[in-house]
């Protein structure tokens, strides 16, 4: 696989490293996935498969009393 070299600010590299570590990936793997997702131009398959997958009822909980607000006309 081809390799590239990129100059990025240190603070961005630190952010990339933290995000990659959170997903248990190397920075290279993390960047590869970011690039792949960006170039795909569409929603990932796993996201599209979520459509219609909810099982159960959706109920909106009671909202309680609405707070009194000041008028914007003042």
PyMOL Python script that loads the backbone (N, CA, C, O; Angstrom):
from pymol import cmd

cmd.read_pdbstr("""\
ATOM      1  N   UNK A   1       0.849  -1.166   0.000  1.00  0.00           N
ATOM      2  CA  UNK A   1       0.000   0.000   0.000  1.00  0.00           C
ATOM      3  C   UNK A   1       0.899   1.236   0.000  1.00  0.00           C
ATOM      4  O   UNK A   1       1.892   1.270   0.728  1.00  0.00           O
ATOM      5  N   UNK A   2       0.574   2.239  -0.795  1.00  0.00           N
ATOM      6  CA  UNK A   2       1.380   3.454  -0.828  1.00  0.00           C
ATOM      7  C   UNK A   2       1.351   4.178   0.514  1.00  0.00           C
ATOM      8  O   UNK A   2       0.397   4.058   1.282  1.00  0.00           O
ATOM      9  N   UNK A   3       2.402   4.920   0.776  1.00  0.00           N
ATOM     10  CA  UNK A   3       2.481   5.723   1.993  1.00  0.00           C
ATOM     11  C   UNK A   3       2.549   7.191   1.608  1.00  0.00           C
ATOM     12  O   UNK A   3       3.037   7.544   0.534  1.00  0.00           O
ATOM     13  N   UNK A   4       2.051   8.047   2.503  1.00  0.00           N
ATOM     14  CA  UNK A   4       2.121   9.487   2.284  1.00  0.00           C
ATOM     15  C   UNK A   4       2.747  10.144   3.513  1.00  0.00           C
ATOM     16  O   UNK A   4       2.749   9.576   4.606  1.00  0.00           O
ATOM     17  N   UNK A   5       3.266  11.326   3.317  1.00  0.00           N
ATOM     18  CA  UNK A   5       3.815  12.114   4.416  1.00  0.00           C
ATOM     19  C   UNK A   5       2.999  13.395   4.488  1.00  0.00           C
ATOM     20  O   UNK A   5       2.742  14.034   3.467  1.00  0.00           O
ATOM     21  N   UNK A   6       2.593  13.768   5.697  1.00  0.00           N
ATOM     22  CA  UNK A   6       1.785  14.984   5.865  1.00  0.00           C
ATOM     23  C   UNK A   6       2.320  15.784   7.042  1.00  0.00           C
ATOM     24  O   UNK A   6       2.684  15.223   8.076  1.00  0.00           O
ATOM     25  N   UNK A   7       2.364  17.083   6.876  1.00  0.00           N
ATOM     26  CA  UNK A   7       2.752  17.980   7.954  1.00  0.00           C
ATOM     27  C   UNK A   7       1.479  18.534   8.588  1.00  0.00           C
ATOM     28  O   UNK A   7       0.688  19.204   7.924  1.00  0.00           O
ATOM     29  N   UNK A   8       1.286  18.248   9.884  1.00  0.00           N
ATOM     30  CA  UNK A   8       0.121  18.774  10.596  1.00  0.00           C
ATOM     31  C   UNK A   8       0.587  19.367  11.921  1.00  0.00           C
ATOM     32  O   UNK A   8       1.617  18.961  12.458  1.00  0.00           O
ATOM     33  N   UNK A   9      -0.164  20.316  12.443  1.00  0.00           N
ATOM     34  CA  UNK A   9       0.200  20.904  13.723  1.00  0.00           C
ATOM     35  C   UNK A   9       0.200  19.858  14.842  1.00  0.00           C
ATOM     36  O   UNK A   9      -0.573  18.900  14.807  1.00  0.00           O
ATOM     37  N   UNK A  10       1.059  20.049  15.814  1.00  0.00           N
ATOM     38  CA  UNK A  10       1.208  19.106  16.916  1.00  0.00           C
ATOM     39  C   UNK A  10      -0.099  18.886  17.661  1.00  0.00           C
ATOM     40  O   UNK A  10      -0.406  17.754  18.035  1.00  0.00           O
ATOM     41  N   UNK A  11      -0.881  19.943  17.887  1.00  0.00           N
ATOM     42  CA  UNK A  11      -2.135  19.770  18.626  1.00  0.00           C
ATOM     43  C   UNK A  11      -3.112  18.874  17.860  1.00  0.00           C
ATOM     44  O   UNK A  11      -3.869  18.121  18.474  1.00  0.00           O
ATOM     45  N   UNK A  12      -3.101  18.947  16.530  1.00  0.00           N
ATOM     46  CA  UNK A  12      -3.970  18.075  15.739  1.00  0.00           C
ATOM     47  C   UNK A  12      -3.481  16.631  15.793  1.00  0.00           C
ATOM     48  O   UNK A  12      -4.289  15.703  15.835  1.00  0.00           O
ATOM     49  N   UNK A  13      -2.177  16.438  15.792  1.00  0.00           N
ATOM     50  CA  UNK A  13      -1.633  15.084  15.911  1.00  0.00           C
ATOM     51  C   UNK A  13      -2.029  14.480  17.250  1.00  0.00           C
ATOM     52  O   UNK A  13      -2.360  13.297  17.325  1.00  0.00           O
ATOM     53  N   UNK A  14      -1.996  15.282  18.301  1.00  0.00           N
ATOM     54  CA  UNK A  14      -2.392  14.787  19.618  1.00  0.00           C
ATOM     55  C   UNK A  14      -3.868  14.396  19.631  1.00  0.00           C
ATOM     56  O   UNK A  14      -4.241  13.383  20.223  1.00  0.00           O
ATOM     57  N   UNK A  15      -4.702  15.199  18.977  1.00  0.00           N
ATOM     58  CA  UNK A  15      -6.127  14.871  18.874  1.00  0.00           C
ATOM     59  C   UNK A  15      -6.317  13.571  18.099  1.00  0.00           C
ATOM     60  O   UNK A  15      -7.084  12.701  18.513  1.00  0.00           O
ATOM     61  N   UNK A  16      -5.617  13.444  16.975  1.00  0.00           N
ATOM     62  CA  UNK A  16      -5.705  12.215  16.181  1.00  0.00           C
ATOM     63  C   UNK A  16      -5.283  10.998  16.997  1.00  0.00           C
ATOM     64  O   UNK A  16      -5.922   9.947  16.948  1.00  0.00           O
ATOM     65  N   UNK A  17      -4.211  11.157  17.738  1.00  0.00           N
ATOM     66  CA  UNK A  17      -3.710  10.051  18.543  1.00  0.00           C
ATOM     67  C   UNK A  17      -4.737   9.625  19.587  1.00  0.00           C
ATOM     68  O   UNK A  17      -4.960   8.432  19.790  1.00  0.00           O
ATOM     69  N   UNK A  18      -5.362  10.596  20.249  1.00  0.00           N
ATOM     70  CA  UNK A  18      -6.376  10.267  21.265  1.00  0.00           C
ATOM     71  C   UNK A  18      -7.580   9.569  20.639  1.00  0.00           C
ATOM     72  O   UNK A  18      -8.084   8.585  21.180  1.00  0.00           O
ATOM     73  N   UNK A  19      -8.035  10.079  19.503  1.00  0.00           N
ATOM     74  CA  UNK A  19      -9.191   9.461  18.848  1.00  0.00           C
ATOM     75  C   UNK A  19      -8.863   8.053  18.347  1.00  0.00           C
ATOM     76  O   UNK A  19      -9.680   7.140  18.463  1.00  0.00           O
ATOM     77  N   UNK A  20      -7.680   7.888  17.798  1.00  0.00           N
ATOM     78  CA  UNK A  20      -7.268   6.564  17.329  1.00  0.00           C
ATOM     79  C   UNK A  20      -7.178   5.586  18.498  1.00  0.00           C
ATOM     80  O   UNK A  20      -7.646   4.451  18.408  1.00  0.00           O
ATOM     81  N   UNK A  21      -6.574   6.037  19.588  1.00  0.00           N
ATOM     82  CA  UNK A  21      -6.426   5.178  20.763  1.00  0.00           C
ATOM     83  C   UNK A  21      -7.788   4.785  21.327  1.00  0.00           C
ATOM     84  O   UNK A  21      -7.972   3.649  21.764  1.00  0.00           O
ATOM     85  N   UNK A  22      -8.740   5.711  21.320  1.00  0.00           N
ATOM     86  CA  UNK A  22     -10.086   5.431  21.828  1.00  0.00           C
ATOM     87  C   UNK A  22     -10.769   4.332  21.020  1.00  0.00           C
ATOM     88  O   UNK A  22     -11.613   3.602  21.540  1.00  0.00           O
ATOM     89  N   UNK A  23     -10.400   4.221  19.749  1.00  0.00           N
ATOM     90  CA  UNK A  23     -10.973   3.186  18.888  1.00  0.00           C
ATOM     91  C   UNK A  23     -10.035   1.985  18.743  1.00  0.00           C
ATOM     92  O   UNK A  23     -10.264   1.091  17.928  1.00  0.00           O
ATOM     93  N   UNK A  24      -8.988   1.988  19.543  1.00  0.00           N
ATOM     94  CA  UNK A  24      -7.983   0.919  19.527  1.00  0.00           C
ATOM     95  C   UNK A  24      -7.395   0.718  18.122  1.00  0.00           C
ATOM     96  O   UNK A  24      -7.263  -0.405  17.636  1.00  0.00           O
ATOM     97  N   UNK A  25      -7.047   1.850  17.489  1.00  0.00           N
ATOM     98  CA  UNK A  25      -6.445   1.837  16.160  1.00  0.00           C
ATOM     99  C   UNK A  25      -5.136   2.604  16.213  1.00  0.00           C
ATOM    100  O   UNK A  25      -4.919   3.432  17.098  1.00  0.00           O
ATOM    101  N   UNK A  26      -4.267   2.317  15.254  1.00  0.00           N
ATOM    102  CA  UNK A  26      -3.081   3.155  15.091  1.00  0.00           C
ATOM    103  C   UNK A  26      -3.534   4.451  14.415  1.00  0.00           C
ATOM    104  O   UNK A  26      -4.613   4.508  13.825  1.00  0.00           O
ATOM    105  N   UNK A  27      -2.709   5.480  14.506  1.00  0.00           N
ATOM    106  CA  UNK A  27      -3.041   6.739  13.839  1.00  0.00           C
ATOM    107  C   UNK A  27      -3.182   6.503  12.337  1.00  0.00           C
ATOM    108  O   UNK A  27      -4.065   7.079  11.701  1.00  0.00           O
ATOM    109  N   UNK A  28      -2.328   5.669  11.771  1.00  0.00           N
ATOM    110  CA  UNK A  28      -2.388   5.365  10.346  1.00  0.00           C
ATOM    111  C   UNK A  28      -3.725   4.712   9.975  1.00  0.00           C
ATOM    112  O   UNK A  28      -4.354   5.093   8.988  1.00  0.00           O
ATOM    113  N   UNK A  29      -4.154   3.728  10.771  1.00  0.00           N
ATOM    114  CA  UNK A  29      -5.435   3.071  10.500  1.00  0.00           C
ATOM    115  C   UNK A  29      -6.591   4.051  10.659  1.00  0.00           C
ATOM    116  O   UNK A  29      -7.526   4.053   9.858  1.00  0.00           O
ATOM    117  N   UNK A  30      -6.525   4.879  11.692  1.00  0.00           N
ATOM    118  CA  UNK A  30      -7.580   5.866  11.937  1.00  0.00           C
ATOM    119  C   UNK A  30      -7.699   6.826  10.755  1.00  0.00           C
ATOM    120  O   UNK A  30      -8.797   7.076  10.258  1.00  0.00           O
ATOM    121  N   UNK A  31      -6.555   7.365  10.305  1.00  0.00           N
ATOM    122  CA  UNK A  31      -6.573   8.277   9.154  1.00  0.00           C
ATOM    123  C   UNK A  31      -7.073   7.578   7.896  1.00  0.00           C
ATOM    124  O   UNK A  31      -7.815   8.165   7.108  1.00  0.00           O
ATOM    125  N   UNK A  32      -6.672   6.338   7.709  1.00  0.00           N
ATOM    126  CA  UNK A  32      -7.138   5.582   6.547  1.00  0.00           C
ATOM    127  C   UNK A  32      -8.651   5.463   6.528  1.00  0.00           C
ATOM    128  O   UNK A  32      -9.287   5.605   5.484  1.00  0.00           O
ATOM    129  N   UNK A  33      -9.219   5.199   7.700  1.00  0.00           N
ATOM    130  CA  UNK A  33     -10.680   5.087   7.782  1.00  0.00           C
ATOM    131  C   UNK A  33     -11.363   6.438   7.554  1.00  0.00           C
ATOM    132  O   UNK A  33     -12.408   6.507   6.907  1.00  0.00           O
ATOM    133  N   UNK A  34     -10.769   7.511   8.087  1.00  0.00           N
ATOM    134  CA  UNK A  34     -11.322   8.843   7.844  1.00  0.00           C
ATOM    135  C   UNK A  34     -11.336   9.159   6.352  1.00  0.00           C
ATOM    136  O   UNK A  34     -12.338   9.633   5.818  1.00  0.00           O
ATOM    137  N   UNK A  35     -10.235   8.896   5.700  1.00  0.00           N
ATOM    138  CA  UNK A  35     -10.123   9.174   4.267  1.00  0.00           C
ATOM    139  C   UNK A  35     -11.106   8.315   3.480  1.00  0.00           C
ATOM    140  O   UNK A  35     -11.780   8.807   2.575  1.00  0.00           O
ATOM    141  N   UNK A  36     -11.185   7.049   3.819  1.00  0.00           N
ATOM    142  CA  UNK A  36     -12.106   6.138   3.134  1.00  0.00           C
ATOM    143  C   UNK A  36     -13.547   6.623   3.271  1.00  0.00           C
ATOM    144  O   UNK A  36     -14.306   6.628   2.302  1.00  0.00           O
ATOM    145  N   UNK A  37     -13.911   7.029   4.480  1.00  0.00           N
ATOM    146  CA  UNK A  37     -15.272   7.504   4.728  1.00  0.00           C
ATOM    147  C   UNK A  37     -15.543   8.801   3.959  1.00  0.00           C
ATOM    148  O   UNK A  37     -16.622   8.976   3.394  1.00  0.00           O
ATOM    149  N   UNK A  38     -14.569   9.701   3.941  1.00  0.00           N
ATOM    150  CA  UNK A  38     -14.727  10.979   3.249  1.00  0.00           C
ATOM    151  C   UNK A  38     -14.856  10.783   1.734  1.00  0.00           C
ATOM    152  O   UNK A  38     -15.665  11.446   1.085  1.00  0.00           O
ATOM    153  N   UNK A  39     -14.075   9.891   1.189  1.00  0.00           N
ATOM    154  CA  UNK A  39     -14.090   9.674  -0.253  1.00  0.00           C
ATOM    155  C   UNK A  39     -15.268   8.823  -0.715  1.00  0.00           C
ATOM    156  O   UNK A  39     -15.613   8.831  -1.896  1.00  0.00           O
ATOM    157  N   UNK A  40     -15.879   8.098   0.196  1.00  0.00           N
ATOM    158  CA  UNK A  40     -16.998   7.232  -0.175  1.00  0.00           C
ATOM    159  C   UNK A  40     -18.185   8.062  -0.668  1.00  0.00           C
ATOM    160  O   UNK A  40     -18.904   7.636  -1.571  1.00  0.00           O
ATOM    161  N   UNK A  41     -18.395   9.244  -0.081  1.00  0.00           N
ATOM    162  CA  UNK A  41     -19.470  10.119  -0.534  1.00  0.00           C
ATOM    163  C   UNK A  41     -20.861   9.639  -0.189  1.00  0.00           C
ATOM    164  O   UNK A  41     -21.841  10.135  -0.746  1.00  0.00           O
ATOM    165  N   UNK A  42     -20.968   8.692   0.712  1.00  0.00           N
ATOM    166  CA  UNK A  42     -22.281   8.215   1.116  1.00  0.00           C
ATOM    167  C   UNK A  42     -22.207   7.716   2.550  1.00  0.00           C
ATOM    168  O   UNK A  42     -21.123   7.577   3.116  1.00  0.00           O
ATOM    169  N   UNK A  43     -23.375   7.446   3.132  1.00  0.00           N
ATOM    170  CA  UNK A  43     -23.405   6.943   4.485  1.00  0.00           C
ATOM    171  C   UNK A  43     -22.785   5.553   4.538  1.00  0.00           C
ATOM    172  O   UNK A  43     -22.938   4.777   3.595  1.00  0.00           O
ATOM    173  N   UNK A  44     -22.090   5.226   5.623  1.00  0.00           N
ATOM    174  CA  UNK A  44     -21.518   3.885   5.746  1.00  0.00           C
ATOM    175  C   UNK A  44     -22.620   2.819   5.790  1.00  0.00           C
ATOM    176  O   UNK A  44     -23.743   3.101   6.208  1.00  0.00           O
ATOM    177  N   UNK A  45     -22.301   1.619   5.366  1.00  0.00           N
ATOM    178  CA  UNK A  45     -23.264   0.521   5.316  1.00  0.00           C
ATOM    179  C   UNK A  45     -23.886   0.287   6.689  1.00  0.00           C
ATOM    180  O   UNK A  45     -25.101   0.124   6.793  1.00  0.00           O
ATOM    181  N   UNK A  46     -23.069   0.269   7.743  1.00  0.00           N
ATOM    182  CA  UNK A  46     -23.606  -0.006   9.081  1.00  0.00           C
ATOM    183  C   UNK A  46     -24.671   1.008   9.469  1.00  0.00           C
ATOM    184  O   UNK A  46     -25.624   0.667  10.170  1.00  0.00           O
ATOM    185  N   UNK A  47     -24.520   2.270   9.015  1.00  0.00           N
ATOM    186  CA  UNK A  47     -25.491   3.299   9.342  1.00  0.00           C
ATOM    187  C   UNK A  47     -26.791   3.071   8.578  1.00  0.00           C
ATOM    188  O   UNK A  47     -27.876   3.182   9.148  1.00  0.00           O
ATOM    189  N   UNK A  48     -26.683   2.756   7.307  1.00  0.00           N
ATOM    190  CA  UNK A  48     -27.882   2.515   6.494  1.00  0.00           C
ATOM    191  C   UNK A  48     -28.656   1.305   7.007  1.00  0.00           C
ATOM    192  O   UNK A  48     -29.884   1.274   6.920  1.00  0.00           O
ATOM    193  N   UNK A  49     -27.957   0.321   7.535  1.00  0.00           N
ATOM    194  CA  UNK A  49     -28.617  -0.883   8.049  1.00  0.00           C
ATOM    195  C   UNK A  49     -29.414  -0.610   9.321  1.00  0.00           C
ATOM    196  O   UNK A  49     -30.250  -1.426   9.708  1.00  0.00           O
ATOM    197  N   UNK A  50     -29.172   0.512   9.970  1.00  0.00           N
ATOM    198  CA  UNK A  50     -29.935   0.859  11.166  1.00  0.00           C
ATOM    199  C   UNK A  50     -31.387   1.207  10.849  1.00  0.00           C
ATOM    200  O   UNK A  50     -32.261   1.063  11.704  1.00  0.00           O
ATOM    201  N   UNK A  51     -31.647   1.662   9.630  1.00  0.00           N
ATOM    202  CA  UNK A  51     -33.004   2.062   9.249  1.00  0.00           C
ATOM    203  C   UNK A  51     -33.967   0.891   9.423  1.00  0.00           C
ATOM    204  O   UNK A  51     -33.758  -0.189   8.871  1.00  0.00           O
ATOM    205  N   UNK A  52     -35.023   1.126  10.198  1.00  0.00           N
ATOM    206  CA  UNK A  52     -36.039   0.105  10.417  1.00  0.00           C
ATOM    207  C   UNK A  52     -35.645  -0.951  11.432  1.00  0.00           C
ATOM    208  O   UNK A  52     -36.382  -1.920  11.614  1.00  0.00           O
ATOM    209  N   UNK A  53     -34.511  -0.798  12.098  1.00  0.00           N
ATOM    210  CA  UNK A  53     -34.055  -1.837  13.011  1.00  0.00           C
ATOM    211  C   UNK A  53     -34.568  -1.666  14.442  1.00  0.00           C
ATOM    212  O   UNK A  53     -34.380  -2.554  15.273  1.00  0.00           O
ATOM    213  N   UNK A  54     -35.215  -0.533  14.737  1.00  0.00           N
ATOM    214  CA  UNK A  54     -35.707  -0.313  16.097  1.00  0.00           C
ATOM    215  C   UNK A  54     -36.864  -1.255  16.391  1.00  0.00           C
ATOM    216  O   UNK A  54     -37.805  -1.363  15.605  1.00  0.00           O
ATOM    217  N   UNK A  55     -36.787  -1.926  17.516  1.00  0.00           N
ATOM    218  CA  UNK A  55     -37.866  -2.805  17.941  1.00  0.00           C
ATOM    219  C   UNK A  55     -38.416  -2.265  19.249  1.00  0.00           C
ATOM    220  O   UNK A  55     -37.661  -1.997  20.183  1.00  0.00           O
ATOM    221  N   UNK A  56     -39.701  -2.110  19.314  1.00  0.00           N
ATOM    222  CA  UNK A  56     -40.320  -1.603  20.536  1.00  0.00           C
ATOM    223  C   UNK A  56     -41.095  -0.338  20.260  1.00  0.00           C
ATOM    224  O   UNK A  56     -41.159   0.152  19.132  1.00  0.00           O
ATOM    225  N   UNK A  57     -41.679   0.175  21.319  1.00  0.00           N
ATOM    226  CA  UNK A  57     -42.489   1.377  21.214  1.00  0.00           C
ATOM    227  C   UNK A  57     -41.682   2.593  21.637  1.00  0.00           C
ATOM    228  O   UNK A  57     -40.809   2.513  22.501  1.00  0.00           O
ATOM    229  N   UNK A  58     -41.990   3.707  21.016  1.00  0.00           N
ATOM    230  CA  UNK A  58     -41.375   4.964  21.408  1.00  0.00           C
ATOM    231  C   UNK A  58     -42.433   5.795  22.111  1.00  0.00           C
ATOM    232  O   UNK A  58     -43.494   6.065  21.548  1.00  0.00           O
ATOM    233  N   UNK A  59     -42.150   6.197  23.327  1.00  0.00           N
ATOM    234  CA  UNK A  59     -43.074   7.032  24.066  1.00  0.00           C
ATOM    235  C   UNK A  59     -42.346   8.277  24.521  1.00  0.00           C
ATOM    236  O   UNK A  59     -41.229   8.205  25.034  1.00  0.00           O
ATOM    237  N   UNK A  60     -42.984   9.418  24.330  1.00  0.00           N
ATOM    238  CA  UNK A  60     -42.405  10.670  24.804  1.00  0.00           C
ATOM    239  C   UNK A  60     -42.781  10.834  26.273  1.00  0.00           C
ATOM    240  O   UNK A  60     -43.962  10.819  26.618  1.00  0.00           O
ATOM    241  N   UNK A  61     -41.779  10.989  27.141  1.00  0.00           N
ATOM    242  CA  UNK A  61     -42.095  11.159  28.561  1.00  0.00           C
ATOM    243  C   UNK A  61     -42.817  12.479  28.805  1.00  0.00           C
ATOM    244  O   UNK A  61     -42.733  13.404  27.997  1.00  0.00           O
ATOM    245  N   UNK A  62     -43.521  12.555  29.918  1.00  0.00           N
ATOM    246  CA  UNK A  62     -44.230  13.782  30.284  1.00  0.00           C
ATOM    247  C   UNK A  62     -43.238  14.931  30.348  1.00  0.00           C
ATOM    248  O   UNK A  62     -42.131  14.780  30.866  1.00  0.00           O
ATOM    249  N   UNK A  63     -43.639  16.080  29.819  1.00  0.00           N
ATOM    250  CA  UNK A  63     -42.743  17.226  29.744  1.00  0.00           C
ATOM    251  C   UNK A  63     -42.863  18.167  30.940  1.00  0.00           C
ATOM    252  O   UNK A  63     -42.014  19.038  31.129  1.00  0.00           O
ATOM    253  N   UNK A  64     -43.899  18.000  31.740  1.00  0.00           N
ATOM    254  CA  UNK A  64     -44.063  18.899  32.881  1.00  0.00           C
ATOM    255  C   UNK A  64     -44.554  20.262  32.429  1.00  0.00           C
ATOM    256  O   UNK A  64     -44.936  20.446  31.273  1.00  0.00           O
ATOM    257  N   UNK A  65     -44.539  21.212  33.347  1.00  0.00           N
ATOM    258  CA  UNK A  65     -45.008  22.555  33.022  1.00  0.00           C
ATOM    259  C   UNK A  65     -43.954  23.325  32.247  1.00  0.00           C
ATOM    260  O   UNK A  65     -42.758  23.212  32.516  1.00  0.00           O
ATOM    261  N   UNK A  66     -44.407  24.101  31.290  1.00  0.00           N
ATOM    262  CA  UNK A  66     -43.484  24.911  30.505  1.00  0.00           C
ATOM    263  C   UNK A  66     -43.108  26.166  31.279  1.00  0.00           C
ATOM    264  O   UNK A  66     -43.963  26.808  31.889  1.00  0.00           O
ATOM    265  N   UNK A  67     -41.834  26.509  31.251  1.00  0.00           N
ATOM    266  CA  UNK A  67     -41.350  27.686  31.978  1.00  0.00           C
ATOM    267  C   UNK A  67     -41.925  28.962  31.381  1.00  0.00           C
ATOM    268  O   UNK A  67     -42.105  29.062  30.167  1.00  0.00           O
ATOM    269  N   UNK A  68     -42.211  29.928  32.233  1.00  0.00           N
ATOM    270  CA  UNK A  68     -42.684  31.240  31.785  1.00  0.00           C
ATOM    271  C   UNK A  68     -41.495  32.005  31.222  1.00  0.00           C
ATOM    272  O   UNK A  68     -40.439  32.061  31.853  1.00  0.00           O
ATOM    273  N   UNK A  69     -41.653  32.597  30.037  1.00  0.00           N
ATOM    274  CA  UNK A  69     -40.561  33.334  29.404  1.00  0.00           C
ATOM    275  C   UNK A  69     -40.934  34.785  29.222  1.00  0.00           C
ATOM    276  O   UNK A  69     -42.104  35.140  29.076  1.00  0.00           O
ATOM    277  N   UNK A  70     -39.902  35.619  29.235  1.00  0.00           N
ATOM    278  CA  UNK A  70     -40.135  37.039  29.004  1.00  0.00           C
ATOM    279  C   UNK A  70     -40.446  37.276  27.532  1.00  0.00           C
ATOM    280  O   UNK A  70     -39.983  36.543  26.658  1.00  0.00           O
ATOM    281  N   UNK A  71     -41.234  38.307  27.276  1.00  0.00           N
ATOM    282  CA  UNK A  71     -41.590  38.658  25.916  1.00  0.00           C
ATOM    283  C   UNK A  71     -40.375  39.303  25.219  1.00  0.00           C
ATOM    284  O   UNK A  71     -39.584  39.994  25.861  1.00  0.00           O
ATOM    285  N   UNK A  72     -40.236  39.074  23.924  1.00  0.00           N
ATOM    286  CA  UNK A  72     -39.163  39.688  23.153  1.00  0.00           C
ATOM    287  C   UNK A  72     -39.533  41.107  22.734  1.00  0.00           C
ATOM    288  O   UNK A  72     -38.681  41.830  22.218  1.00  0.00           O
ATOM    289  N   UNK A  73     -40.767  41.520  22.941  1.00  0.00           N
ATOM    290  CA  UNK A  73     -41.242  42.827  22.513  1.00  0.00           C
ATOM    291  C   UNK A  73     -40.830  43.961  23.450  1.00  0.00           C
ATOM    292  O   UNK A  73     -41.139  45.118  23.165  1.00  0.00           O
ATOM    293  N   UNK A  74     -40.168  43.683  24.517  1.00  0.00           N
ATOM    294  CA  UNK A  74     -39.827  44.726  25.514  1.00  0.00           C
ATOM    295  C   UNK A  74     -38.915  45.761  24.992  1.00  0.00           C
ATOM    296  O   UNK A  74     -38.552  46.687  25.717  1.00  0.00           O
TER     297      UNK A  74
END
""", "prot")
cmd.dss("prot")
cmd.show_as("cartoon", "prot")
cmd.util.cbc("prot")
cmd.orient("prot")
